[in-house]
């Protein structure tokens, strides 16, 4: 019996409905079709206010602390962010600021983002990848970016996006499975 991979997915948006959350759910489902996963989705909007009120981790309420521990204990991390004015939201950065500095060392991370147009696609490589690399996480080479045009009524409507999700999951699955095997050895 294979122990499920602890997949923690962060949807970095603050609003509902959320294209970022829809993208997260689609990627989690695709990964789940390839690997035995135990998914846990964190919606930043649900913890943004208490998170933003805390200057240190000691000031966090128990629920937010629990979410940080979920992130720190992930076998596989999916970080998805909406693009606001060319970057990820400040609350998402604050969430990572409060993590233990060594918690994500060697943790595989799949990056994803949503934005109004294709011109924001570089947020994956110019904003999110450096943040996770600083934390010594293993950011995977393929990320998933979706623009507003890829969705209709907050559902994935683009076959091209579906193919990008499938490709990212197919390329990521063997790496995540290898990481899980190393951790249990």
C-alpha positions in Angstrom: 0.0 0.0 0.0 1.4 3.4 -1.0 1.3 6.2 1.5 -0.4 9.2 -0.1 1.7 12.2 -0.9 0.8 15.1 1.4 -0.1 17.7 -1.3 -0.6 21.2 0.1 -2.0 23.7 -2.4 -2.1 27.4 -1.7 -4.6 29.5 -3.6 -3.1 33.0 -3.1 -6.2 35.0 -4.0 -8.3 36.9 -1.5 -11.7 36.8 -3.3 -14.4 34.4 -4.3 -15.2 33.4 -6.9 -11.6 32.9 -7.8 -10.0 31.8 -11.1 -6.8 31.0 -9.0 -8.8 28.5 -6.9 -10.3 27.0 -10.0 -6.8 26.5 -11.4 -5.6 25.0 -8.1 -8.5 22.5 -8.1 -7.8 21.5 -11.7 -4.1 20.9 -11.0 -4.8 19.0 -7.8 -7.3 16.8 -9.7 -4.8 16.1 -12.4 -2.0 15.3 -10.0 -4.5 13.1 -8.1 -5.2 11.1 -11.3 -1.4 10.3 -11.5 -0.4 9.9 -7.9 -1.9 8.8 -4.6 -2.3 12.2 -2.9 -3.8 13.5 0.3 -4.7 17.0 -0.8 -5.1 20.0 1.5 -6.1 23.3 -0.1 -5.4 26.6 1.7 -7.4 29.6 0.5 -5.5 32.7 1.4 -8.7 34.7 1.5 -9.9 32.6 4.4 -6.9 33.5 6.6 -5.8 36.8 5.1 -7.2 39.1 7.9 -5.7 37.2 10.9 -2.6 36.6 8.9 -2.1 40.2 8.1 -2.7 41.3 11.7 0.2 39.2 12.9 3.7 40.6 12.8 5.3 37.4 14.1 4.3 33.8 14.1 3.7 33.9 17.8 0.8 36.3 17.2 -1.1 34.0 14.8 -4.4 32.4 15.8 -4.4 28.6 16.0 -6.1 28.1 12.7 -3.5 30.1 10.8 -0.7 28.3 12.7 -2.2 25.0 11.6 -2.1 26.1 8.0 1.5 27.1 8.3 2.3 23.6 9.7 0.5 22.0 6.8 2.7 23.9 4.4 5.9 23.0 6.4 4.9 19.3 6.4 4.0 19.0 2.7 5.6 16.4 0.5 4.5 18.4 -2.5 3.6 22.0 -2.6 1.5 23.8 -5.2 1.7 27.6 -5.0 -0.8 29.5 -7.1 -1.2 33.2 -7.2 -3.3 35.8 -8.9 -1.2 38.6 -10.4 -1.9 42.0 -8.9 -0.1 44.9 -10.5 2.7 42.7 -11.8 3.3 40.5 -8.8 1.8 38.2 -6.2 -0.3 39.7 -3.4 1.4 41.0 -0.3 -0.5 38.6 2.0 0.9 35.6 0.1 4.4 37.0 0.7 3.6 37.5 4.4 2.5 33.9 4.6 5.9 32.8 3.4 7.7 35.3 5.7 6.2 33.5 8.7 7.3 30.0 7.7 10.3 28.4 9.4 13.2 29.4 7.2 14.3 25.8 6.7 10.8 24.2 6.4 10.7 24.0 2.6 14.3 22.9 1.9 14.2 20.3 -0.9 10.4 20.4 -1.0 9.2 20.1 -4.6 7.0 23.0 -5.6 4.8 23.4 -8.7 4.1 27.0 -9.5 0.9 28.4 -11.0 -0.6 31.9 -11.5 -3.6 33.6 -13.0 -3.7 37.1 -14.5 -5.8 39.3 -16.8 -3.7 38.7 -19.9 -0.7 36.7 -21.1 1.6 39.6 -20.4 1.6 38.6 -16.7 2.9 35.0 -17.4 6.5 35.9 -16.4 5.3 36.2 -12.8 6.1 32.5 -12.4 9.8 33.0 -13.2 10.4 36.5 -12.1 8.4 36.6 -8.9 7.3 33.2 -7.5 10.4 31.2 -8.4 12.9 33.5 -6.7 10.7 33.6 -3.5 10.6 29.7 -3.3 14.2 29.4 -4.4 15.3 31.6 -1.5 13.5 29.2 0.8 15.5 26.4 -0.9 12.5 24.7 -2.2 12.8 22.7 -5.5 10.7 24.7 -7.9 9.8 22.6 -10.9 10.8 23.8 -14.3 7.2 23.7 -15.7 4.6 26.0 -14.2 1.1 26.7 -15.2 -0.1 30.2 -16.1 -3.7 31.0 -17.0 -5.2 34.2 -18.3 -8.7 35.5 -17.9 -9.5 34.2 -21.4 -8.8 30.6 -20.3 -12.0 30.6 -18.1 -15.7 31.0 -18.7 -18.0 31.4 -15.7 -15.1 30.4 -13.3 -14.5 27.1 -15.1 -11.5 26.1 -17.2 -12.7 26.5 -20.7 -9.5 26.4 -22.7 -8.2 23.2 -24.1 -4.7 24.8 -24.2 -4.9 25.4 -20.5 -6.1 21.8 -19.9 -3.1 20.6 -21.9 -0.7 22.8 -19.8 -2.1 21.4 -16.6 -1.8 17.8 -17.9 1.8 18.4 -19.0 2.8 20.0 -15.7 1.3 17.1 -13.8 2.8 14.4 -16.0 6.2 16.0 -15.7 5.9 16.6 -12.0 4.4 13.3 -10.9 7.6 11.2 -11.2 9.6 13.8 -9.3 7.1 14.0 -6.5 6.9 10.3 -6.3 10.7 10.1 -6.1 10.7 12.7 -3.3 8.2 10.8 -1.3 10.2 7.6 -1.6 13.4 9.5 -0.4 11.5 10.9 2.6 10.3 7.4 3.7 13.6 5.6 3.1 
